[in-house]
Amino acid sequence: MRIQYVSKYLQLAEEGLVPRLECPMDQGLLMSNLDWEDKIYLYCTLCTYKNYLGVDSYEKIKSKVEKG
């Protein structure tokens, strides 16, 4: 998995071209990052929400970016 796809998706979401990824707790903006094992996770900028990106979600994001 490459974080570049997730970053590009978040950029497209800000432009209104794809659905936004929002925090399920407070609908805040989600950002992406890598942990020490290079696993991609999403985190909320307003609260402590953090969730690792699964393969299925990653493939959906990658597909939308490539179609974009």
Secondary structure, 3 states (H helix, E strand, C coil): CCHHHHHHHHHHHHCCCCCCCECCCCCCEEEEEECCCCCEEEEECCCCCEEECCHHHHHHHHHHHHHC
